[in-house]
Every structure is written in structure tokens, then in C-alpha cells.
Amino acid sequence: MSATREEVLKTLVGCFELFSKDLDKDVAKSLRARARDMYPDLVTKGFSYVLVLCASRGDLSVVESGLQGSGCQELLRLVKKKGLKSEDASYALYGALLLMSMSKMGFLHGTKFSDVIRNALDDPVLDSAAYGLMDWIKRLAEAYIEVER
């Protein structure tokens, strides 16, 4: 059974509360930057491209863990276990958050990254749903992750 949009958004709020406390400061700043700059890629190239970008610049296994229903605590554990540095970790976390959210809402089916990519190619419904989630992720990142001024 799919989670409601409200349930997914509550999960994302919890993730960013956790990230603001437990994520390395450099990783957190990079995640905030990721959340702010991924829109053009979604609009011009689509959801599948954004996921592939996150996996290629981050870590495929961490991104894919978003499909297994991994919670945010588990995502943090994976990033630390793999020793991912700020940029790599931010791409991996961002991709995993997108997959976790879209999967929970019932937009994605399957547990393999490759299946999701194949099924999501040029799908305007997924692109639109992802856009709405990406906006929430951006705003949550801006609210919870402070930048040094």
C-alpha cells in the first residue's frame, strides 16, 4: 500500500531534522547545494537523468537503497560506512531521498535501480511528481541546513 503525500512529507521533515544534527557539516552543505541546483536537470532532461546523475556522482548502492525502504538513519549509516566525502555523499543522499519518496508514494515499482531508470524514461507523470518532491526537499534543506554567512 502506498503512503500518502502527507506521510512522505512528514518522513522528509524527520530526515532533515536528523541530517541537521547528525550529518557532517560539509556533507550537509553539499546536500543543501544539491537540493537547490537539481531543478534544471529535471526540467530539461527528466527524472531518470537526475537519478543517473546522482548515482554516477554519488554511490549507486546508496542511491538504490532508497528503493529498499531504507530510512534516513540507514542512509546516514551507509554514507558513513562507505566513507563518502561531501560531494559524493550529497549526490547519493539526494538520489536516495528521491527514490525513497517516490517509491513510498507508489510512483515507482521494483527494487533495482536499472528497472526504475528503464521504466521512468521520458515519463512526464514521474517528472511532474518528482518536481513537486524536489521543491519540498529544497525548502526543507534550506530550512534545516544552515550555511555559514
Buried (B, 14 or more C-beta within 10 A) or exposed (E): EEBEBEEBBEBBBEBBEBBBEEBBEEBBBBBBBBBBEBBEBBEEEBBBBBBBBBBEBBBBEBBBBBBEEBBBEBBBEBBBEBEBEBBBBBBBBBBBBBBBBBBBBEBBEEEEBEEBBEBBEEBEEBBEBBEEBBEBBBBBBBEBBEEEE
